Amino acid sequence: MTSSRPDITTEADVKLLVDSFYAKVNQDALLDPVFNGFAHVDWPRHLPNMYDFWSGLLLGTSRYLGRPFPKHVPLPIDATHFQRWVALFQGTVDELFAGPKAEEAKLRGQSIAQLFEVRLRERGPLSVL
């Protein structure tokens, strides 16, 4: 049986994925307080960075020049947050896309989450002064 969902092949696909995913994050009881309550994400500024980040990973563009890990260090997050992030991300990919790039997006999202979780755990708890 063939899927009627397209694969991720264009910048418009990346934008749809990112926008759809973060719309879910903003409605999520676990993640919304981190993104909006603690980090106070400036969404109009953040989303274009995420388009560039995912476009680089999936389409091979080279616009993203940031360093994503340091921004996550001060966040009050643990394994539960990463698991929820991965579940929402992979669910969003599956709702919208099917194909090799969609599978790559899911694998990359999971790998990034695992790497960040390990690096944050290795740093240990931050002391609050």
ZIFENSUL-V241189 format. One record per helix or strand of 3 or more residues. SS is the DSSP state (H for helix, E for strand). FROM is the first residue (numbers start at 0). TO is the last residue. Records with the same first field share a line. If there is no record, write none. Layout:
SS = FROM-TO + FROM-TO
//
This chain:
H = 10-24 + 31-37 + 42-58 + 67-72 + 78-95 + 99-122
//
